Amino acid sequence: MTVLATLLSISLIIPAALHLLWAIGYWTPIKDEASLARATVGAKGITRMPPAVPCALVAMALLFAAILPHVPAFALHSLLMSCAAAVFLLRGAVAYTPLWRNTFCEEPFATLDKRSYSPLILAIGAAFLFLRLQGA
């Protein structure tokens, strides 16, 4: 389970780092803000990245989730692991609904979300659920 927890953490630290970079206005891996917004947010007509505060909040949430499997058990640990599993599983699943597809339809996000982002998010949710059920 330590290997799974480590892989889970790595898979969360990378997007957390990207969100922190975006929060300070460093557009990577795509240098053009409009193109990056279409690839990472995908909302209809998007031309700008989200503001710094939401990007930083997402980064902090991802970093918190990344350390959660490695923290020794405490009173709310099981609840937090279950909540993390639920959030990631719901986000991953909702991406395949018509409402999501109509709202976040900009390319290349729509294709990337269907082929890469959502499957990864579902795997992250499944890893949290597995670790939670194993008592980690």
BAKOL-120510 format. One record per residue (C-alpha): y, x, z; residue in three letters. Coordinates in steps of 0.02 Angstrom, whole numbers, padded with zeros to 5 digits, always signed. Last residue first. Layout:
BEGIN
YXZAla ...
REM end
This chain:
BEGIN
+00169-00234+00271Ala +00056-00373+00331Gly -00055-00379+00178Gln +00018-00549+00135Leu +00194-00476+00141Arg +00143-00327+00033Leu +00067-00444-00096Phe +00218-00559-00094Leu +00340-00414-00112Phe +00234-00344-00255Ala +00228-00516-00338Ala +00417-00529-00330Gly +00437-00356-00406Ile +00312-00403-00543Ala +00411-00562-00579Leu +00571-00459-00591Ile +00486-00339-00711Leu +00424-00484-00818Pro +00600-00559-00813Ser +00693-00401-00865Tyr +00577-00340-01003Ser +00522-00460-01140Arg +00613-00622-01101Lys +00765-00539-01024Asp +00778-00409-01161Leu +00770-00545-01294Thr +00904-00653-01215Ala +01008-00502-01164Phe +01021-00430-01342Pro +01088-00554-01383Glu +01186-00689-01297Glu +01085-00841-01242Cys +01109-00843-01054Phe +01155-01026-01030Thr +01039-01101-01162Asn +00890-00991-01112Arg +00921-01028-00928Trp +00924-01216-00958Leu +00770-01206-01071Pro +00666-01123-00934Thr +00583-00952-00955Tyr +00714-00858-00855Ala +00681-00975-00709Val +00516-00886-00677Ala +00587-00712-00646Gly +00729-00775-00538Arg +00608-00884-00438Leu +00484-00741-00413Leu +00623-00621-00362Phe +00701-00740-00237Val +00534-00798-00167Ala +00466-00622-00141Ala +00628-00569-00056Ala +00621-00722+00055Cys +00440-00686+00103Ser +00483-00504+00143Met +00632-00565+00246Leu +00524-00690+00341Leu +00390-00560+00376Ser +00520-00435+00439His +00614-00559+00550Leu +00548-00501+00719Ala +00520-00319+00674Phe +00389-00226+00572Ala +00429-00045+00533Pro +00546-00026+00385Val +00468+00041+00225His +00446-00126+00135Pro +00628-00172+00172Leu +00705-00012+00103Ile +00714-00070-00078Ala +00765-00247-00031Ala +00917-00178+00061Phe +00957-00070-00090Leu +00943-00221-00205Leu +01057-00324-00092Ala +01184-00181-00086Met +01184-00163-00275Ala +01203-00352-00298Val +01352-00348-00180Leu +01429-00201-00274Ala +01415-00292-00440Cys +01490-00450-00364Pro +01635-00349-00291Val +01672-00246-00447Ala +01704-00391-00567Pro +01573-00450-00693Pro +01568-00356-00859Met +01679-00419-00998Arg +01651-00503-01167Thr +01537-00648-01123Ile +01534-00789-01251Gly +01379-00874-01183Lys +01309-00778-01034Ala +01204-00625-01077Gly +01229-00529-00916Val +01151-00358-00952Thr +01149-00338-01142Ala +01299-00448-01183Arg +01398-00368-01041Ala +01351-00194-01102Leu +01408-00237-01279Ser +01574-00303-01213Ala +01600-00150-01101Glu +01563-00021-01236Asp +01481+00134-01159Lys +01303+00066-01155Ile +01193+00153-01025Pro +01314+00145-00936Thr +01487+00076-00912Trp +01572+00161-00765Tyr +01691+00032-00693Gly +01665+00069-00509Ile +01557-00087-00486Ala +01463-00043-00646Trp +01408+00121-00568Leu +01353+00028-00411Leu +01257-00098-00517His +01170+00045-00608Leu +01120+00125-00443Ala +01048-00040-00381Ala +00955-00058-00547Pro +00869+00110-00513Ile +00843+00082-00327Ile +00743-00078-00354Leu +00602-00010-00463Ser +00598+00145-00353Ile +00574+00036-00200Ser +00431-00061-00280Leu +00347+00100-00334Leu +00359+00165-00156Thr +00293+00002-00081Ala +00148+00003-00205Leu +00106+00183-00163Val +00116+00147+00024Thr +00000+00000+00000Met 
REM end
